[in-house]
């Protein structure tokens, strides 16, 4: 069954008024008609089954028939921190991160990142990212919109990570001192509330950045003998962490 993300303000009592871009997509592109049913997501942790009551020229009205609870994300919440790559690559990362249940995405600027300043990330670009998240949420049936934070420097991002005393973290690295993910997971003493995984750019991390990770006791973790592209590394780390921490159930 098709599902769509709708702003909660469009709901009054049990009747939903759909207009604007949502109306164009649902009734113009997807061709829903009077009497048909589909699900809507309102950000309240539920999927609402609605039936189309009437379709006008620029808006439609639907009635909520049933509700079901959408399973929330389990702890530990997975924070994916990505050195900003080429925009098409980052957009692929966003889509797959929603599908794989990442709690949030934190883009950051590193010494070797493809995009190095905030000026390169326009408001329209951020809006496009939000639309990608919304579309992936509809497709996957997830009950919340994954936050995509404003890009910051690595130093600023590490301050955010350091604010939670029950957060575990790692950075993916193919240099000296690396551990495999199972070894790292086994060494985490308590069940963390959050896991922060830092993915570098196509050029990896600089020695200065590695020192910053070490100062916070963040260990280097390997994803295997093969050198992975950024988008592949993001999918791999989320998948393995979900398996290792039993987040598939």
C-alpha positions in Angstrom: 0.0 0.0 0.0 1.2 3.5 -0.8 2.1 5.8 2.1 2.8 9.6 2.2 4.2 12.0 4.7 1.8 14.8 5.4 2.2 17.8 7.7 0.1 17.3 10.9 -1.4 20.8 10.6 -3.4 19.5 7.6 -5.4 17.2 9.9 -8.5 18.5 11.8 -10.3 16.0 13.9 -10.4 12.9 11.7 -10.5 14.7 8.4 -7.4 15.5 6.3 -7.2 18.3 3.8 -4.4 17.8 1.3 -3.3 20.7 -0.9 -0.1 22.2 -2.5 2.7 19.9 -3.5 1.2 17.0 -1.6 -2.0 17.3 -3.6 -0.1 17.4 -6.9 2.0 14.4 -6.0 -0.8 12.2 -4.5 -3.7 13.1 -6.9 -1.8 14.4 -9.9 1.2 12.1 -10.2 0.0 9.0 -8.3 -3.6 9.4 -9.6 -5.6 8.6 -6.4 -9.3 9.0 -6.7 -12.4 9.2 -4.6 -13.0 6.1 -2.5 -9.4 4.9 -2.7 -7.3 4.2 0.4 -3.7 4.8 1.3 -1.6 5.5 4.4 -0.3 8.8 5.7 2.5 9.5 8.2 2.1 12.5 10.4 5.2 12.2 12.6 3.2 10.9 15.6 4.6 7.4 15.5 1.6 6.0 13.7 0.5 5.1 10.1 -3.0 6.3 9.4 -5.2 4.5 6.9 -7.3 7.1 5.1 -10.0 7.0 2.5 -10.5 9.8 -0.1 -13.8 11.5 0.4 -13.7 14.0 -2.4 -11.2 15.5 -4.8 -11.5 19.2 -5.8 -9.5 21.2 -8.3 -6.6 22.1 -5.9 -7.3 20.1 -2.8 -8.7 16.8 -1.6 -10.3 15.6 1.6 -9.7 12.3 3.3 -11.1 10.5 6.4 -8.9 8.5 8.8 -10.3 5.0 9.0 -7.7 3.1 11.0 -4.3 3.6 12.8 -1.4 1.4 13.5 1.7 2.0 15.6 5.0 2.2 13.6 7.8 0.5 15.5 10.2 3.2 16.8 14.0 3.1 16.4 15.7 1.0 19.1 18.7 2.1 21.2 21.5 2.5 20.6 20.6 5.3 18.2 23.0 5.3 15.2 24.5 8.7 14.4 26.2 8.7 11.0 28.8 11.5 10.6 29.9 12.0 7.0 32.7 14.2 5.6 30.7 16.1 2.9 31.3 14.3 -0.4 30.1 15.2 -3.9 26.4 16.1 -3.6 25.0 13.1 -5.6 27.0 10.8 -3.4 25.7 12.4 -0.2 22.1 12.2 -1.5 22.5 8.5 -2.0 23.8 8.2 1.5 20.8 10.1 2.8 18.3 7.8 1.1 20.0 4.6 2.3 20.5 5.9 5.8 16.8 6.5 6.2 16.1 2.9 5.0 18.7 1.4 7.3 17.4 3.2 10.4 20.1 5.8 11.1 18.9 8.1 13.9 20.5 11.2 12.4 23.0 12.4 9.8 25.8 14.8 10.7 27.6 16.2 7.6 30.9 17.8 8.4 33.9 19.5 6.7 37.2 17.8 7.0 40.7 18.5 5.7 40.1 16.4 2.6 36.3 16.7 2.2 35.0 17.5 -1.3 33.0 20.4 0.0 34.9 22.5 2.5 32.7 25.5 3.5 29.1 26.3 4.5 28.8 28.7 1.6 28.8 25.8 -0.8 25.7 24.3 0.9 22.8 26.6 -0.1 19.4 26.7 1.5 17.9 25.1 -1.6 20.4 22.3 -1.2 19.3 21.7 2.4 15.7 21.7 1.3 16.5 19.1 -1.4 18.1 16.9 1.3 14.9 17.2 3.4 12.8 16.1 0.4 15.0 13.1 -0.2 14.6 12.1 3.5 10.9 12.5 3.3 10.6 10.5 0.1 12.7 7.7 1.6 10.6 7.8 4.8 7.4 7.3 2.7 9.0 4.4 0.8 10.4 2.6 3.8 7.4 3.2 6.1 9.6 4.7 8.8 7.6 6.7 11.4 9.9 9.7 11.9 11.9 12.0 9.7 15.6 11.5 10.1 17.3 14.8 11.0 20.0 16.1 8.7 22.0 18.6 10.6 23.7 21.7 9.2 27.3 20.9 8.1 29.9 22.0 10.6 33.7 21.5 11.0 34.9 18.2 12.4 36.0 20.1 15.6 32.6 21.5 16.2 30.9 18.1 15.5 33.2 16.3 18.0 32.1 18.7 20.7 28.5 17.5 20.1 29.5 13.9 20.4 31.4 14.6 23.7 28.3 16.0 25.4 26.7 12.6 25.9 28.4 10.5 28.6 26.6 7.3 27.4 27.7 7.6 23.7 30.1 5.2 22.1 32.0 6.2 18.9 34.4 5.1 16.3 36.0 6.3 13.1 36.5 4.2 10.0 40.2 4.0 9.1 42.6 1.7 7.3 45.8 2.8 9.0 47.6 1.6 12.1 46.0 0.4 15.3 42.6 -0.5 13.7 40.2 -2.9 15.2 37.4 -5.0 13.6 33.9 -4.0 14.5 33.2 -7.1 16.5 36.2 -6.5 18.7 35.2 -2.9 19.2 31.6 -3.9 20.1 32.8 -6.5 22.6 35.0 -3.8 24.3 32.1 -1.4 24.8 31.4 -1.7 28.5 27.8 -0.7 28.9 24.9 -0.6 26.5 25.2 2.9 24.9 22.3 5.2 24.2 24.1 6.3 21.0 26.8 5.1 18.6 28.5 7.7 16.5 30.3 6.5 13.4 32.6 8.9 11.6 33.2 8.3 7.8 36.0 10.2 6.1 36.2 11.7 2.7 37.5 10.1 -0.5 41.0 11.2 0.7 40.6 9.8 4.2 41.5 11.5 7.4 44.5 13.8 8.0 47.0 13.1 10.9 45.6 16.1 12.7 42.1 14.7 12.5 43.2 11.3 13.7 44.8 13.0 16.7 41.4 14.7 17.5 39.7 11.3 17.5 42.4 9.8 19.7 42.0 12.7 22.2 38.4 11.6 22.7 39.4 7.9 22.9 37.6 7.1 19.6 39.2 4.0 18.1 40.0 3.4 14.4 37.8 0.6 13.0 38.3 -1.3 9.8 35.5 -2.3 7.3 37.7 -4.9 5.7 40.6 -5.3 3.3 38.9 -3.6 0.4 38.9 0.2 0.1 35.3 1.4 0.0 33.7 4.4 -1.6 32.0 6.8 0.8 28.5 5.7 0.0 29.5 2.0 0.4 31.2 2.6 3.7 28.1 4.3 5.1 25.8 1.4 4.1 28.4 -1.1 5.5 28.8 0.6 8.8 25.1 1.0 9.4 24.3 -2.6 8.4 27.0 -4.1 10.6 26.2 -2.0 13.6 22.5 -2.9 13.3 23.5 -6.6 13.2 26.0 -6.3 16.0 23.6 -4.5 18.3 20.5 -6.5 17.4 18.6 -3.6 15.9 16.9 -5.6 13.1 14.2 -6.9 15.4 
